[in-house]
Amino acid sequence: MLFKPRRQEAQVARLRSIEPGTQVVRVHPTEVDCFYQTLTDQSGQTYLHLSTFGSDERQSTPKSSQSLQLDETAARQLLQILRETFHL
């Protein structure tokens, strides 16, 4: 019998904070698509779920590669960062 590896799911994380970073970063050479959904947990807390899908250069079929979930607090922090960064 052949061993069949389990399908690897995207990594999911709920953001607990958004702070300025100190890493050396650069613009990524590839682009990906991002899909969003909203969901609500049992306590009524609403989350924004963002999933990115592999770049056009990906060898395998498109699948979710990374996911993030933001609650209202994280969303407000991100909104403020976007306003400051892009002068919105």
C-alpha positions as CSV (number, residue, x, y, z in Angstrom):
1,M,0.0,0.0,0.0
2,L,1.3,3.4,-1.0
3,F,1.7,6.2,1.6
4,K,-0.6,9.1,0.8
5,P,0.5,12.3,2.5
6,R,-2.2,14.5,4.1
7,R,-3.1,17.6,2.2
8,Q,-1.4,20.5,3.9
9,E,-3.8,23.3,5.0
10,A,-3.0,27.0,4.9
11,Q,-1.5,28.4,8.1
12,V,-4.1,30.4,10.0
13,A,-3.5,33.0,12.7
14,R,-5.6,35.5,14.5
15,L,-3.8,38.8,14.8
16,R,-3.4,39.9,18.4
17,S,-1.4,43.1,17.7
18,I,0.0,45.1,14.9
19,E,3.3,46.9,15.7
20,P,6.0,48.6,13.7
21,G,8.6,46.2,12.6
22,T,12.4,46.4,12.4
23,Q,13.2,43.7,9.8
24,V,14.9,44.5,6.5
25,V,12.2,44.0,4.0
26,R,11.8,44.5,0.2
27,V,9.0,44.5,-2.3
28,H,8.1,40.9,-3.3
29,P,8.7,39.9,-6.9
30,T,5.4,38.0,-7.3
31,E,1.8,38.8,-6.8
32,V,-1.0,36.7,-5.3
33,D,-4.8,36.8,-5.1
34,C,-6.5,37.4,-1.8
35,F,-10.1,36.5,-0.9
36,Y,-11.9,37.7,2.2
37,Q,-14.8,36.4,4.2
38,T,-16.5,37.5,7.4
39,L,-17.4,35.1,10.2
40,T,-18.8,35.3,13.7
41,D,-17.9,33.1,16.6
42,Q,-20.2,31.7,19.2
43,S,-19.9,34.9,21.4
44,G,-21.0,37.2,18.5
45,Q,-17.4,38.4,17.8
46,T,-17.0,39.3,14.1
47,Y,-13.8,38.5,12.3
48,L,-12.4,39.4,8.8
49,H,-10.7,36.3,7.3
50,L,-8.1,36.9,4.5
51,S,-6.7,34.1,2.5
52,T,-3.9,34.4,-0.1
53,F,-3.5,32.0,-3.0
54,G,-0.3,31.0,-4.6
55,S,1.4,33.1,-7.3
56,D,1.0,32.4,-11.0
57,E,4.5,30.7,-10.9
58,R,3.3,28.1,-8.4
59,Q,3.8,24.6,-9.8
60,S,0.8,23.0,-8.1
61,T,-2.9,23.9,-8.5
62,P,-4.0,27.1,-6.7
63,K,-4.6,26.6,-3.0
64,S,-4.7,28.8,0.0
65,S,-1.1,29.5,1.2
66,Q,-1.7,31.9,4.1
67,S,-4.6,33.1,6.1
68,L,-5.1,35.9,8.7
69,Q,-8.1,36.7,10.9
70,L,-8.7,40.2,12.3
71,D,-11.1,41.1,15.1
72,E,-12.4,44.6,15.4
73,T,-9.5,45.9,17.4
74,A,-6.9,44.6,14.9
75,A,-9.0,45.9,12.0
76,R,-9.1,49.4,13.5
77,Q,-5.3,49.3,14.0
78,L,-4.8,48.2,10.4
79,L,-7.2,50.9,9.2
80,Q,-5.2,53.6,11.0
81,I,-1.9,52.2,9.6
82,L,-3.4,52.3,6.0
83,R,-4.6,55.8,6.5
84,E,-1.2,57.0,7.7
85,T,0.8,55.0,5.1
86,F,-1.2,56.0,2.0
87,H,-2.5,59.4,3.2
88,L,-6.1,58.3,2.8
